[in-house]
Amino acid sequence: MTAIIELNDVCKDYNQLGNTQTVLVDINLTLFTGEFVAIVGESGNGKSTLLNLLTGIDSPTRGEIMVGRAFLHQMKPEQLSRWRCSNIGIVFQFFQLLPALSLLQNVILPMDFANTLTPRERKEKAMHLLNRFNLGAFAHRLPSQVSGGQQQRTAIARALANNPPIIFADEPTGNLDEATAQSVFDLFCQLRHEGKTIVMVTHNPILAQATSRQIEIRNGRILSDSRQSM
């Protein structure tokens, strides 16, 4: 297997009113291409902080982070912004779709930022992604005009717009009912079988057990790391 994510001695501290709070401690981790990884643990133990470090949204206090071929701990904010646009996709619990844009426009947006296709090609690709997730009929609706499940599928389509090799998901089913959550999880499984690497933070133990690897974070440290076949 090929390593696609590596963390070496990563720590994260926050300073609040002169007090230092340590959120992550000595994280050493290697993830491989094509894995579907669930990061689990109780709230407040550092799961979302870890995901923010892996996506370059936040930076480590100490340690080294490599995602793909990029050394995130060495990059400046403007470099990280450009890197995120072309190299990873991010799916959030509360969808984070722009409310004034249609579903189609939301999916086109990352391609506009990357500026690698013509406007016509961007629209065609966005429609292809929406059709793939059975959303073509809703392409010109606003997010508020479709269901939560349809918004989340749109968010996944948006994450795939620039064909990134890695998809990060922060509680992507946490705001959905059980049946819709399972359908969204099935989409991630399909993407994994197509060669994508999926890293998902989740509180759902049933979904976590259905991934190929589970990493439990407790008190800012890796408590356990287990693999199973899918």
WORAQUI-V388207 format. One record per residue. N is the residue number from 1. D_LAST is the distance of its C-alpha to the last C-alpha in whole Angstrom. Layout:
BEGIN
N;D_LAST
N;D_LAST
END
This chain:
BEGIN
1;16
2;18
3;19
4;20
5;21
6;23
7;25
8;28
9;30
10;29
11;31
12;32
13;36
14;37
15;41
16;43
17;46
18;47
19;44
20;41
21;38
22;35
23;31
24;29
25;30
26;29
27;26
28;24
29;21
30;19
31;16
32;15
33;15
34;12
35;10
36;9
37;11
38;13
39;16
40;18
41;21
42;24
43;27
44;29
45;27
46;26
47;23
48;25
49;27
50;24
51;23
52;26
53;27
54;24
55;25
56;29
57;30
58;31
59;32
60;32
61;35
62;34
63;32
64;30
65;27
66;26
67;24
68;24
69;27
70;29
71;30
72;30
73;33
74;35
75;35
76;38
77;37
78;38
79;36
80;33
81;33
82;33
83;30
84;28
85;29
86;28
87;25
88;23
89;22
90;23
91;22
92;24
93;24
94;27
95;27
96;30
97;31
98;34
99;36
100;39
101;37
102;36
103;32
104;33
105;35
106;32
107;29
108;32
109;33
110;31
111;32
112;36
113;35
114;34
115;36
116;35
117;35
118;38
119;39
120;38
121;35
122;34
123;34
124;33
125;30
126;30
127;30
128;28
129;25
130;27
131;27
132;23
133;22
134;25
135;27
136;30
137;33
138;33
139;33
140;36
141;36
142;36
143;33
144;35
145;35
146;32
147;29
148;27
149;24
150;26
151;27
152;23
153;22
154;25
155;24
156;21
157;23
158;26
159;23
160;22
161;26
162;27
163;23
164;22
165;19
166;18
167;18
168;19
169;19
170;21
171;20
172;20
173;19
174;22
175;25
176;23
177;23
178;20
179;20
180;21
181;18
182;15
183;16
184;17
185;13
186;12
187;14
188;12
189;9
190;11
191;13
192;10
193;10
194;14
195;14
196;14
197;14
198;13
199;15
200;15
201;18
202;17
203;19
204;17
205;15
206;13
207;12
208;12
209;10
210;7
211;7
212;6
213;9
214;12
215;16
216;19
217;22
218;25
219;29
220;28
221;26
222;22
223;22
224;19
225;16
226;13
227;10
228;7
229;4
230;0
END
